[in-house]
Amino acid sequence: MKFNIMERSKKKRFIEGVSHFGIEKIDETLVKWGSERIRAYSGDFSRDEIGKLRFLLPVEGIGLYVGKDAINKRTGVHEYRLSLDAVSVWGDKIVKNIIDIDEAQEDIWFTGADVDLTEEQVGELNGFVVVRSKKDGDFIGVGKLGLGNVLYSFMPKERRRKVNVIT
């Protein structure tokens, strides 16, 4: 898969796109994989060395997947979404667009299902939000608020809690 190290202007645009979470600066080098996926790299290789590396070795991935920079296919709107790993790595920078869910909602969230929220939980928020556990205050994922106060889950399938598993 083709990857490109993001230039300063494109990195700035990505930071502006996720600034509604309170992120103002990203220290890592951002690498764009394909047309949408963004990965953050903080290793010792320089930008030039990373560029040369792809011609020497079959590079399958570099850095940590931190989000998407994509056009929504249904609405045509440009969207920036953080990944679950980005929420963990940049958790200290995230101060806005946070939704707290209770234990019952958390059980639903971890199965990968969409969660019904109350008006008080949603307030003035819209679009992508970072989900936080009301019980222990940890960030547990990223979701998107929809009509009718529904929180759409973006929990990766491999990280979902299995239900009705035979023991």
Secondary structure, DSSP 4 states (H G I P E B T S, - for coil): --EEEPPHHHHHHHHHHTGGGT-----SEEEEETTTEEEEE-SS--HHHHHHHHHHS-----SEEEEEEEE-TTT--EEEEE-HHHHHHTTTT--SSEEEE-HHHHHHHTTT--EE--HHHHTT--SEEEEEETTT--EEEEEEEETTTEEEE---GGGSPP-S---
